[in-house]
């Protein structure tokens, strides 16, 4: 991880679908619907003032791993994150 990464272990309730999610310090999106929230400037810092919901926009495969790109519905910012084996693969298929 880069020097700007701050591991923050937090559980949360998805503001898109209402699903509870257990955070592990790397979790940045709901494993059920794959939506996220624009809360960070750098991963884990909780410094973004936007607070908009981030829609899962695309999925790519890089070095054998799925990478999810989110786009903020409020400000348009895009962020990428590796997917977890716990993520709902049916949602991945809807995006791709």
C-alpha positions in Angstrom: 0.0 0.0 0.0 1.1 3.6 -0.6 2.2 5.9 2.2 -1.2 7.7 2.0 -3.1 4.5 2.9 -4.7 4.4 6.4 -6.1 1.1 7.4 -9.5 1.8 9.1 -11.5 -1.2 10.3 -15.1 -0.2 10.3 -18.4 -2.0 10.0 -21.1 -0.1 8.1 -24.7 -0.3 6.8 -24.9 0.3 3.0 -26.8 3.5 2.2 -27.9 2.0 -1.1 -29.4 -1.4 -0.2 -29.4 -1.4 3.7 -27.1 -4.5 3.9 -24.7 -4.6 6.9 -21.1 -5.1 6.0 -18.1 -6.2 8.2 -15.1 -4.0 7.4 -11.6 -5.5 7.5 -9.6 -2.3 7.0 -9.6 -2.7 3.2 -13.4 -2.8 2.7 -14.6 0.2 0.7 -17.9 -1.0 -0.7 -21.0 -3.1 0.0 -20.5 -6.8 -0.8 -24.1 -7.2 -1.7 -24.8 -4.3 -4.2 -21.2 -3.1 -4.7 -22.0 0.6 -4.0 -19.6 2.7 -2.0 -19.6 6.2 -0.4 -17.3 9.0 -1.2 -15.7 9.5 2.2 -11.9 9.3 1.5 -9.4 11.4 -0.4 -6.7 8.8 0.2 -7.9 5.3 1.3 -8.9 5.3 5.0 -8.4 9.1 5.7 -12.2 9.9 5.8 -11.2 13.4 4.6 -13.6 13.8 1.6 -16.3 16.4 2.1 -18.4 15.2 -0.8 -20.2 12.3 1.0 -21.9 11.3 -2.3 -22.9 7.7 -3.1 -20.5 5.9 -5.5 -22.1 3.7 -8.2 -20.2 0.7 -9.4 -19.3 1.8 -12.9 -17.1 -0.9 -14.4 -15.1 -4.1 -13.6 -11.8 -5.0 -15.1 -9.4 -7.9 -14.6 -5.8 -6.9 -13.8 -3.1 -9.5 -12.9 -5.8 -12.1 -12.4 -7.8 -9.9 -9.9 -11.1 -8.1 -10.4 -10.9 -4.4 -10.0 -14.0 -2.3 -9.5 -14.3 1.3 -10.5 -16.8 3.5 -8.6 -18.1 6.8 -9.9 -19.5 9.4 -7.4 -23.1 10.3 -8.4 -22.6 13.7 -6.7 -19.2 15.0 -7.9 -18.2 12.5 -10.6 -14.9 11.4 -8.9 -13.8 7.9 -9.8 -11.9 5.5 -7.6 -10.7 1.9 -8.1 -10.6 -0.9 -5.6 -9.8 -4.6 -5.7 -12.8 -6.8 -5.3 -13.2 -9.3 -2.4 -14.2 -13.0 -2.7 -17.2 -12.0 -0.5 -18.6 -9.7 -3.2 -21.8 -10.6 -5.0 -20.6 -11.9 -8.4 -24.1 -11.5 -9.9 -23.7 -7.8 -9.4 -20.4 -8.0 -11.2 -22.0 -9.6 -14.2 -24.6 -6.8 -14.3 -21.8 -4.2 -14.6 -19.7 -6.0 -17.2 
